[in-house]
């Protein structure tokens, strides 16, 4: 579905419509913003921890 350079609204639209209707627009927005932010924070912390362990200077 998302392998095309520009997926059409007919392919992506129904999923967004279903999520907004089943979760509600507020919860869908919180999930859409929250999980990437959480993933970014967790991977950044892990990378900082691994760098601190592997760094010979620090």
N, C-alpha and C positions, 0 to 999 in steps of 0.2 A: 504494500500500500504506500509506504513512504519512500520507496526506492526511486521513484520518478524525481526529476529535478524540481518540479513544481506540482505537488499533489493538489488535485482539485477539491473544491468545497464539497462536492458530492461524496468524496471518499473520507474526508476528515470531519465534515460537519455533523453527521449523525452521532459520532462518538461524543463530541462536545455537547451536543443537544441532550443525549442520554445522561451524561454526567451531570449537567446542570439541572436536569429534571429529577434525577434520582437522589442526588446529594444536596441539591439546592445550590444556588449561585454563590452564596457566601462560603460554604464548606468546600465547594469545588475550587474557589479562588484560594482559600487557605491551603488546601492540599497542593495546588499547582505551584504556589510560591514556597510553601513550607518544606516539601521533601527535597527539592534541589538545594535549598539553603542548608538544610540539615546535612545532606550528603557532602556539600562543600566544606562545612565546618568540620565534620568528622574526618574527611580525607586530608584537610589542611593540618589538623592536629596530629594525625598519624604521620604525615610527611615531616612535620617539624620534629616529632619524637625520633623518627628514624634518622633524620639529619643530625640531631644532637648526639645520638649514639655513634654514628659513623664518622663524625667530624673529629679529626685529629687535633685541631687547634683548640676548639671549644671544649 
